[in-house]
């Protein structure tokens, strides 16, 4: 049976981007399909994806009634993918900050790894475009902080462009994942690492969105600050 790969794209008010994103993803590799997890976008993103689903069997959608957060959207997508036996499950933002042109690189890299991270800071090289310097410094320092507290041996722990083998998600008890903002990315990689899965990083170019509105907030930052300590504590107790 041919390998199948699913790109999960959480959305909230991404109508301006979603059709072009889906089209660009699907041309990268014939194995790729797309699952949009829409949190009741008032701009009609979900309804637009419904139209696309009706025309293309490689596109799927999960509708949620309200905005419930990045982490829970991905968990819902992971469960959907596992039920349907996809071989590879990828995470990707809807706003083109993650360039679909990198998708074939992920599929090549995962042949020799269990989890592949798209890195903006690999070996100290910064590949971020159009971010204000304050946000860039915050993000870079957050990764140093996450590595220091958790010991997670990756350059970019907070990035959201990733590819999992199905076996990784099957081994993680998704009901125990507690993060919901960008800390979710740290937690998932940490849980995979603690189960001795092979983690690889590939360089990507991250370009800040040109359409729509950023979802970053102070509460997301606060969650990440405290979650790394929780991960360390759970690991010491053997409950991760």
C-alpha positions as CSV (number, residue, x, y, z in Angstrom):
1,X,0.0,0.0,0.0
2,X,1.5,3.4,-0.9
3,X,2.6,5.7,1.9
4,X,0.2,8.4,2.9
5,X,1.0,11.7,4.6
6,X,-1.4,14.2,6.2
7,X,-0.7,17.9,6.7
8,X,-2.8,19.2,9.6
9,X,-3.6,22.9,9.4
10,X,-5.4,24.6,12.3
11,X,-7.4,27.6,11.2
12,X,-9.2,30.6,12.8
13,X,-10.0,33.4,10.3
14,X,-7.7,32.3,7.5
15,X,-10.0,32.7,4.6
16,X,-7.5,34.9,2.8
17,X,-4.9,32.2,2.8
18,X,-6.5,28.8,3.0
19,X,-7.4,28.1,-0.7
20,X,-3.9,29.1,-2.0
21,X,-2.2,27.2,0.9
22,X,-4.1,23.9,0.1
23,X,-3.3,24.2,-3.6
24,X,0.3,24.8,-2.9
25,X,0.6,21.9,-0.4
26,X,-1.0,19.4,-2.7
27,X,1.4,20.0,-5.7
28,X,4.5,19.3,-3.5
29,X,4.0,15.5,-3.4
30,X,1.3,13.1,-4.5
31,X,1.3,11.4,-1.1
32,X,0.2,14.6,0.7
33,X,-3.4,15.2,1.9
34,X,-4.6,18.1,4.0
35,X,-6.8,18.2,7.1
36,X,-8.0,21.7,8.1
37,X,-9.1,21.9,11.7
38,X,-11.3,25.0,11.8
39,X,-12.3,26.6,15.1
40,X,-15.6,28.1,14.0
41,X,-14.0,30.9,12.1
42,X,-16.5,33.8,11.8
43,X,-14.9,34.9,8.5
44,X,-16.2,31.7,6.8
45,X,-12.9,29.8,6.5
46,X,-14.7,26.5,7.4
47,X,-17.4,27.0,4.8
48,X,-14.8,27.7,2.1
49,X,-12.9,24.5,3.0
50,X,-16.2,22.6,2.7
51,X,-16.4,23.7,-0.9
52,X,-12.9,22.6,-1.5
53,X,-13.5,19.2,0.1
54,X,-16.4,18.7,-2.3
55,X,-14.1,19.1,-5.2
56,X,-10.9,17.3,-4.0
57,X,-10.7,14.0,-2.2
58,X,-7.3,14.9,-0.8
59,X,-8.7,17.6,1.3
60,X,-10.6,17.1,4.6
61,X,-12.0,19.3,7.3
62,X,-12.9,19.1,11.0
63,X,-15.3,21.7,12.3
64,X,-15.1,22.8,15.9
65,X,-17.7,25.1,17.4
66,X,-15.4,27.8,18.8
67,X,-11.8,28.9,19.2
68,X,-10.3,26.2,21.5
69,X,-6.5,26.7,20.9
70,X,-3.7,25.4,18.8
71,X,-2.8,22.4,20.9
72,X,-6.3,20.9,21.1
73,X,-6.7,21.5,17.3
74,X,-3.6,19.4,16.7
75,X,-4.7,16.7,19.1
76,X,-8.0,16.4,17.3
77,X,-6.1,16.2,14.0
78,X,-3.7,13.6,15.4
79,X,-6.6,11.4,16.5
80,X,-8.3,11.8,13.1
81,X,-5.0,10.8,11.3
82,X,-4.3,7.8,13.6
83,X,-7.8,6.4,13.1
84,X,-7.2,6.5,9.3
85,X,-3.7,5.0,9.5
86,X,-1.7,7.7,7.8
87,X,2.0,7.0,7.8
88,X,3.3,10.5,8.4
89,X,1.5,13.4,10.1
90,X,2.7,16.9,9.6
91,X,1.9,20.2,11.4
92,X,1.8,23.4,9.5
93,X,0.5,27.0,9.9
94,X,-2.1,28.4,7.6
95,X,-0.6,31.8,7.0
96,X,2.4,30.9,4.7
97,X,4.9,31.5,7.4
98,X,5.7,27.8,6.8
99,X,6.5,27.6,3.1
100,X,5.0,24.4,1.6
101,X,8.1,24.1,-0.6
102,X,9.8,22.5,2.4
103,X,7.3,19.6,2.6
104,X,9.3,17.3,0.3
105,X,12.4,17.9,2.5
106,X,10.4,16.7,5.6
107,X,9.3,13.5,3.8
108,X,12.9,12.8,2.8
109,X,14.2,13.5,6.3
110,X,11.6,11.4,8.1
111,X,12.9,8.3,6.2
112,X,15.8,8.4,8.7
113,X,14.1,9.8,11.8
114,X,10.9,9.5,13.8
115,X,10.2,13.2,14.2
116,X,11.5,16.0,12.0
117,X,11.5,19.6,13.1
118,X,11.7,22.6,10.8
119,X,14.3,24.8,12.4
120,X,14.6,28.6,12.3
121,X,17.7,28.5,14.4
122,X,19.7,25.4,13.5
123,X,23.2,25.6,14.8
124,X,22.7,29.3,15.7
125,X,21.8,30.4,12.1
126,X,18.7,32.6,12.1
127,X,16.3,32.1,9.1
128,X,13.4,34.4,10.0
129,X,12.1,37.1,7.7
130,X,10.0,40.2,8.5
131,X,9.8,39.7,12.3
132,X,10.3,42.8,14.5
133,X,13.7,42.5,16.3
134,X,11.9,42.3,19.7
135,X,9.9,39.3,18.7
136,X,12.9,37.6,17.1
137,X,15.0,38.0,20.3
138,X,12.0,36.7,22.4
139,X,11.7,33.6,20.2
140,X,15.4,32.9,20.1
141,X,15.8,33.3,23.8
142,X,12.8,31.2,24.5
143,X,14.4,28.3,22.7
144,X,17.6,28.7,24.7
145,X,15.5,28.8,27.9
146,X,13.5,25.7,26.8
147,X,16.7,23.8,26.1
148,X,18.3,24.8,29.3
149,X,15.3,23.8,31.5
150,X,14.2,20.6,29.8
151,X,17.5,19.4,28.3
152,X,15.6,18.8,25.0
153,X,18.5,18.6,22.5
154,X,17.0,20.6,19.6
155,X,17.7,24.1,18.3
156,X,14.1,25.1,17.6
157,X,11.8,23.6,20.2
158,X,8.9,26.2,19.7
159,X,8.5,25.9,15.9
160,X,5.3,24.5,14.5
161,X,6.5,23.0,11.2
162,X,6.9,19.3,12.0
163,X,6.6,15.8,10.7
164,X,5.8,12.8,12.9
165,X,5.9,9.1,12.1
166,X,2.6,7.5,13.1
167,X,4.4,5.4,15.6
168,X,5.4,8.5,17.6
169,X,1.9,9.7,18.1
170,X,0.7,6.2,18.9
171,X,3.3,6.0,21.7
172,X,2.3,9.3,23.3
173,X,-0.8,9.3,25.5
174,X,-2.5,12.3,23.8
175,X,-5.0,12.6,26.6
176,X,-2.1,13.6,28.9
177,X,-0.8,16.4,26.8
178,X,-1.5,19.6,28.7
179,X,-0.2,22.5,26.6
180,X,-2.4,24.4,24.3
181,X,-0.4,27.4,22.9
182,X,3.1,27.4,21.5
183,X,4.3,25.4,24.6
184,X,2.4,22.5,22.8
185,X,5.3,22.2,20.4
186,X,7.8,21.9,23.2
187,X,5.7,19.3,25.0
188,X,5.2,17.1,22.0
189,X,8.9,17.1,21.1
190,X,9.9,16.5,24.7
191,X,7.5,13.5,25.1
192,X,8.9,12.0,21.8
193,X,12.5,12.5,23.0
194,X,11.8,10.9,26.4
195,X,10.5,7.8,24.5
196,X,13.8,7.6,22.7
197,X,12.4,8.5,19.3
198,X,14.9,9.8,16.8
199,X,14.6,13.6,16.3
200,X,16.0,15.4,13.2
201,X,16.0,19.1,12.3
202,X,16.1,20.6,8.9
203,X,16.6,24.3,8.1
204,X,13.5,26.2,7.0
205,X,13.0,29.9,6.1
206,X,10.2,31.3,8.3
207,X,8.4,34.4,6.8
208,X,6.0,36.3,8.9
209,X,2.4,36.4,7.7
210,X,1.3,39.0,5.1
211,X,-2.4,38.2,5.4
212,X,-4.6,37.9,8.5
213,X,-3.8,38.4,12.1
214,X,-1.2,36.8,14.4
215,X,-2.5,34.6,17.2
216,X,0.4,35.3,19.6
217,X,-0.7,36.6,23.0
218,X,0.8,37.2,26.5
219,X,-1.1,34.2,27.9
220,X,0.6,31.9,25.3
221,X,4.0,33.3,26.4
222,X,3.2,32.7,30.1
223,X,2.1,29.2,29.4
224,X,5.4,28.4,27.7
225,X,7.4,29.9,30.5
226,X,5.9,27.6,33.1
227,X,5.3,24.5,31.0
228,X,9.0,23.8,30.6
229,X,9.3,23.5,34.4
230,X,6.3,21.2,34.5
231,X,7.9,19.0,31.8
232,X,11.1,18.8,33.8
233,X,9.2,17.9,37.0
234,X,7.1,15.3,35.3
235,X,10.2,13.8,33.8
236,X,12.0,13.6,37.2
237,X,8.9,11.9,38.6
238,X,8.7,9.5,35.7
239,X,5.2,10.6,34.7
240,X,5.9,12.1,31.4
